[in-house]
Amino acid sequence: MVRKKSLLLTALITLSALGALTLLVTAPSWSSPARLFVTTAAPETLPAAGADLTLSGGGFSQTTNLWLVPELSLRSATTATLETFGTPTHMIRRGDHLYVANGVGGFLIVQGLQSPVPFISGTLDSEGQSLEVALRRDEALLAAGKGGLQVIDIRDAANPQLLATLKSVVPALSVANSGTIAYVATGKSGVQIVDIADPRHPRHLGALPGLPDAYKLSIDGKVLIIAAVSAGWIYDISRPEQPRRLARLPVPGGVNTVMTRQGETLYWAQRGRLYALDLSRLTSPRLLSSVPLNTFASAISCSDDQLVISLGKTGTQIFPLPAEPQFAPSKTITAKIQTSAALLLDNDLWVADRNGELLRLDLKKAQALTTAPVLPDYSPSIMPLITPDLLFLGDTTGISIYDHRGDTTPRLLTRLHITGLNQQFLSSDQRRLWLTTGNRTSATNGKLISVDLSLFHSPRITAEISLSYIPFIMAEQGATLVISSSSGEKSPTPFQKESLDSLHFIDISQPQILELFASYSLGNDIKSVNIKDHVVVLLQKDGLVRVIDISQAEAPKELGSLQMPWLQSAAWTGQVNIVVKDNVAFISSVLGKVFLIDLHDLRQPKSLGALTLPGPVTSLTSSDHLLLAGVNRKEMVVIDLKNIQAPEILGTIPLPGLFTYSAMQAGQLWFFSYKSKGIWSLPLPHRLQSSVIDDQIIARLAQSPPPGPYRLWLTDKRKHLLIPGISWQSR
């Protein structure tokens, strides 16, 4: 009984702490009804440095800022961008209108598909999550998940009206219609049949018999095609109220199936593969061919002569038709647009981005919409080092030193062979390179090695010291190098940060001699450590943040601590990063948050709350006025630090591939992934000097940034808008 009371008390304390955090922290919204917009197209090239750039629009205020941001997708091919403030999942075209199921953002209508400035003419909030839309005369039928089937009057594109909601068909996952009958896929409840002759009073007729589940539907004429978990099925709907089963498709079924039909050919994507089937004889469909896809398809559509497949973060693939007997994509638009749906309209490709944008791409320009890595063949195993001139790229057998000045591919200068290398660290004057070696799994103790870089064409080892543990270099403090040891079973590589247990202090005052002169035990539960200006900020696995003064290495002083129970679970799982800037510590977590701690009084650190980001935070790095948080290993969240105690989230920049490590150097963002080859370099976001007068924002570029391409980016507190049309190379 005592134990139960103790557990209950602990739970109440934890919930109270979490409640306090909720009150303290305001999670930023990724959309706002008071949206930013521009009514004039951005210029194709930016004015010269010192000249003014004027944009007209709305939603501006005195806190609106205009930025240049790197354009990963080379979106000079992007001729229009619309912010949906939702998560578009499906779209369908009729004439000059686009009807969009906008996920959490409800339903919206886009007009002017081929005009220079298309626009969202009308929106409608919907209960549930809008997943798919079908059209019937003056109505749109919306499959809204737990919100059921919704019937919307679309006669006035500026003001769509909800006519009716049918809650007896949930979850509504997919919808298709034939005449006055609608069919709704409801997962484990199969296909539901609905009479929509009276759109204000839809009538549920019952379920399609003999079908235990259904997840995707498609209708072409008098043929209904159904994707179930077990298989695909063809039904005759000549009598819409009484569909008749004709055949089973010779392809695998599944929850994530997408399909489209053109004439007598059905294109079916499931389990990372695309199939073409001959439906000339509906009672005996025949498999024509198949081809593997890069990943699972999220949507599929076709025009007269092209097939478009949305592949999530892999982008969009376009196949010429007819594709039999073998598929061969004519174009792959990776563009770092996380596509959930795509439609072809003449030479334009409309793409729905999972991040909430609708984009129109000119296919004539969209030839190679990806940013190439600086070094495509680099396969990392330890963190690189970057200076304004040099790249130090290491692996377990040594280090390659590159000159990356200029716009050309980095040039290899030399290679230093070191067996068992697991870390590199550059001295503050960039004249010495510190290396660590060792391998716990092979019972090899570590070494600390000093390399002279006075002549970086010919680096030479000047000193080394053997250690009884695998060292990890933490900081250089004057004539002292601070290293740590780990109690984990694996070596503390940059990709697998272990539980640290001690700090060790090495005298580096003499180039030829390395001497260990002091050690300090941290305990056995340390998850992450940051050292700056003789101050250690560390996070324990129990959520305790400690501050230690190491200005006297022989006698470090514990200054203060702060218990943060909501960091406890984050500290036990995944990677935790600590960045200290202007007396504020930023601690990242896999909980999708960055926690802020005020360090102005080191003896009494205080919580400043947390920033809520759209996914697990896997890296954290800072420049003068920006904090960049890597989220989901695929995008950077840009955080403005002008007011460091109340930082502002500006928005996100998509990155190519999954990345692990990032660093900022000389105005550039460098990043790479240990799971794939390549190291990339991008210019950092650059704020323009700007002012707002009524419905115009007037900006000036003070100086030319690094070579582009760029896009213009409007931000205002929790609102942001990417503006297409910029592809500018600085002179």
Order of alpha helices (4+ residues) and beta strands (2+ residues): alpha-beta-beta-beta-beta-beta-beta-beta-beta-beta-beta-beta-beta-beta-beta-beta-beta-beta-beta-beta-beta-beta-beta-beta-beta-beta-beta-beta-beta-beta-beta-beta-beta-beta-beta-beta-beta-beta-beta-beta-beta-beta-beta-beta-beta-beta-beta-alpha-beta-beta-beta-beta-beta-beta-beta-beta-beta-beta-beta-beta-beta-beta-beta-beta
